[in-house]
């Protein structure tokens, strides 16, 4: 899903989340991939809502500040989008040649996309071409035989969202070269950080306002889903229950405020929200189990700023009976301990996954 990185085609990974912006920069050295840069900057709570940019100036200013503080000189970036404005779906089509699929993909896609086909940009990747079609006769009148099916990964994104992100990046003085999908960036990070890239795993990314699931097998995606669950649910519930502002609620959520008197109420909020997350993940796993009964999910790897919410990982493992681990995107990277605080990277690893996955992309990638 990604190509080798050289100085000429190198891109900076730019993960624009609703709670914070993360940047990762990776270089290719003789001994392997080297982490050049990583950092993040927070955003006001309403600057980006469900993937929609509400405060263009605020977000672009934060991006400029982050690049300046990290002293990132490369202005060429790869970023990603997710949520309800993006549809990722694996479909089966009758076997045809690449040129024929290119010409008909919009027509074929209409039945799978809940938007006006003229309002989206469509991309696709052929996953399984199957056997070659046989041709009977020659020339233009050649007859194609066979009724094979081919698997195609279809990606559709709303044009207005794409235009907003491109405008935002330009406003920050940066050059957008690759627009990816969070789920696939996460998969890139997983593939370089594990010794078992061929395993059947579920990648679960829990952000501030979104829970993304990508179930993969042999480096291919079986199923993806983005849901409106995330750490902001807990923050808003705390704000409502205790009548406090956003900053105070965040501190209570993260354990930065003593809450002995309200401990039981706080635990109820955590338990209720975490239960919703786990049930959503279970629904995805059940769907894959019924669609691909021969598959066994070997492990669940979690990432995102909210994956360490107390009780989440333990409850997820208990309810699914599948081992749960944190995804560490820095695991296989060469890290200069004089330049980076290893404890900081270890702490930030779950939040860095999408940015690292994007930093593996390069100019010219499809």
C-alpha positions, 0 to 999 in steps of 0.5 A: 500500500506504500512505496519506498521513501526517498528524499525526492518523493518524501511526504510528511504525514498530517493527521487532522483530527477533531481534537488535535493535529498530528505530524510525523516525518520519516526518512529512509536510511541505510539501516531502515526507516528513521523517525525524523519528527513527530508532534501534535497540537490541540484544537478548540472543541468546535474547530472540526466537527465530525470531519467538517472544518468549521474554523478554517483560520484556527485550524490552518494557524495551528498547522503552521504553528506545529510545523514551525515548532517542529522545524519541519522544512518539507511542505509536501504532505499526505493527509486523510479523511474519514467519517460519513463523507467517505464510503469504503466498500468492497464490491464484486463485479463481473470480470472485465478488463482494467480499461473497461472498469475505468470507463464504467466504474461511476455507473457501477458505483451508483448502487453502493453510494448514498450520495449523488454520484456527481457530488463525489470523487471515486477511486478504486483498487482491484483486489482480486482479478481472478483468471484472465478472460478467454477470447473467442475469435479476434479483432473488434468482434472478439467474444469474451467468455467466462462468468468470473467475478472480481473484487474491487475496493471502492472509495468515494468521498464528497467533493466539498469535503475534499475541497475544504481539506485542500483549501485548508492545507494550502492556507497553511502554506503546505502542498497536498499530494496524497489524500488517503483514508484513515483506515488505510493509513492505519493499516500502513502503520500496522504493516511496518510495526508488526512481524505478522503483517499477513495475520487476520486482525481488527484495527480499531482507532478510537479518536475524539469523535470517531471510532474506525474499524478496519478488519484485515486479512493478508494485507487486504481489507475485509471490512471498514466502518466509521462510527460517531463514537469517541472520547468526546462522548465522555467529555460531554456526558461529564459536562452535563452530569457535573455542570462543568465546562469543556476544559474541566470535563477533559481534566476529569476524564483524564484523571487530572482532577480529584473526584472522590465524591463524584467517583461513582457517577464518573464510573457510570459514564465511563462504563456506559460509553465504553460499553457502546464502543465495545458493542459497535466493535462486536457488531463489525466482528459478527458481520465479518464472521457471518460473511467470511465464516472461514476467517478467525480474527487473531487479535485486535489492535487498538489506537487513537487518543481514546483507546486508553480510556479506563476499562476499554481494552479489558472489557473489549477483550472480555466481550470478544474473547480476542487478545487486545493489544495497543498498536505502536507505530514507532516499533520498527522505526529507528529512533534517535534517543538524543532527539526524542524522549522515548517515554514521550513516544511510548505515551503518544504511540496510540495517537501517532498511528494515522500520522505515521501511516501517512508519512509512509506515502510518497509523491506519485502514489496512487 
